[in-house]
């Protein structure tokens, strides 16, 4: 369930005043102890007037990665059917990164379920885009740099 490119869905206790159902994407599980994830948002935060699937904006320095609704991005392991987000869904580098012990992560969620395994090209493009965003935290960029090196060795 906690592999690179897993899209999880569940009820999250975000802070003492806010709990809600959220999607989260797994980027890394290091030494089976620390999990790097990011929460998605359906808020219009693409940073582009002309929203496209993937890197936004298409040219220049990226600000976000958008999964357009109804675009197939992976497979639902529960049904083996293609998975699409029901709304335009954005990943932005200044919101949602979580780097926690796996036990801490599990303690802040309820009814967690893997709903998608992203296609390789989607997770690779997502990591590449976020790595090049200026607002991605430095500790996250270091992990992404290792992931990009691993991806280049495979291809």
C-alpha positions in Angstrom: 0.0 0.0 0.0 2.9 2.4 0.8 4.8 2.3 -2.5 5.9 5.1 -4.7 2.9 6.3 -6.8 0.2 4.9 -4.5 -2.9 7.1 -4.2 -4.6 6.6 -0.9 -7.9 7.8 0.3 -9.2 8.1 3.8 -10.4 10.3 6.6 -7.5 12.4 7.9 -7.2 14.3 11.2 -5.4 17.3 9.7 -5.2 19.4 12.9 -7.2 19.7 16.1 -10.0 21.6 14.3 -10.0 20.0 10.9 -10.7 16.4 9.8 -12.0 15.3 6.4 -11.7 12.8 3.6 -8.6 13.4 1.5 -6.5 11.9 -1.2 -2.8 11.5 -0.6 0.0 10.4 -2.9 3.0 8.4 -1.7 6.4 9.5 -2.9 8.8 7.5 -0.6 9.0 5.0 2.2 12.5 5.2 3.6 13.8 2.3 5.7 10.2 1.2 6.3 9.9 3.9 8.8 9.3 7.4 7.3 6.7 8.1 4.7 6.8 11.1 2.3 3.3 12.0 1.0 1.4 15.0 -0.2 -2.2 15.8 0.1 -4.1 16.8 -3.1 -6.4 19.8 -3.4 -9.3 20.4 -5.7 -8.9 24.1 -5.2 -8.0 26.1 -8.3 -4.3 26.5 -7.5 -2.7 25.5 -10.8 -0.9 28.8 -11.3 -2.0 28.9 -14.9 -5.0 30.4 -16.7 -4.8 27.6 -19.3 -4.9 24.5 -17.1 -3.5 21.3 -18.7 -3.0 17.8 -17.4 0.5 17.6 -15.9 2.9 20.4 -15.4 1.4 23.9 -15.0 2.2 26.2 -16.6 3.5 24.2 -19.5 6.5 26.5 -20.1 8.7 28.4 -17.7 9.1 27.4 -14.0 6.4 25.0 -12.9 4.0 26.0 -10.1 1.9 22.8 -9.9 1.0 19.4 -11.3 -2.7 19.0 -12.3 -4.6 15.7 -12.7 -7.5 16.7 -14.9 -10.8 15.0 -14.0 -11.7 12.1 -16.1 -8.1 11.6 -17.4 -6.9 8.0 -16.7 -3.9 8.2 -14.4 -3.5 4.7 -13.1 -5.2 1.5 -12.0 -7.5 0.9 -9.1 -6.0 -2.2 -7.4 -9.4 -3.1 -5.9 -11.2 -3.4 -9.3 -8.3 -3.5 -11.8 -10.1 -0.7 -13.7 -8.6 2.6 -14.7 -8.6 5.4 -12.1 -9.5 9.1 -12.7 -9.9 11.8 -10.1 -13.6 12.9 -10.0 -12.5 16.6 -10.0 -9.5 18.5 -11.3 -6.9 17.7 -8.6 -3.8 19.8 -8.0 -0.5 19.1 -6.3 1.3 22.3 -5.2 4.7 22.4 -3.5 3.6 24.8 -0.8 0.8 22.6 0.5 0.4 19.2 1.9 3.8 17.6 2.2 4.0 15.2 5.1 7.1 13.4 6.2 6.2 11.2 9.2 6.9 7.9 10.7 4.5 5.3 9.2 2.9 4.8 12.6 2.3 8.5 13.0 0.8 8.7 9.5 -1.5 5.7 10.3 -2.5 7.3 13.6 -3.7 10.5 11.8 -6.0 8.6 9.4 -9.0 6.3 9.4 -10.4 4.0 6.8 -7.3 4.4 4.7 -7.5 2.6 1.3 -5.3 2.4 -1.7 -7.5 3.6 -4.6 -4.9 3.9 -7.4 -1.4 2.9 -8.5 -0.2 5.8 -10.7 1.2 4.9 -14.1 5.0 5.2 -14.2 4.9 8.1 -16.5 2.5 10.0 -14.2 4.6 9.5 -11.0 7.8 10.3 -12.9 6.4 13.5 -14.4 4.9 14.5 -11.0 8.2 14.1 -9.2 10.2 15.8 -12.0 7.7 18.8 -12.0 7.7 19.2 -8.2 11.5 18.9 -8.1 11.7 21.9 -10.4 9.2 24.0 -8.5 10.9 26.8 -6.5 8.5 26.4 -3.6 9.2 22.7 -3.0 11.0 22.4 0.4 14.7 21.6 0.3 14.3 18.4 2.3 11.7 17.1 -0.2 13.9 18.1 -3.1 16.7 16.0 -1.8 14.4 12.9 -1.7 13.1 13.8 -5.2 16.6 14.1 -6.5 17.3 10.5 -5.3 14.1 9.3 -7.0 15.0 11.0 -10.3 18.5 9.4 -10.2 16.8 6.0 -9.6 14.4 6.6 -12.5 17.3 7.5 -14.8 19.1 4.3 -14.0 16.0 2.3 -14.9 15.3 4.0 -18.2 
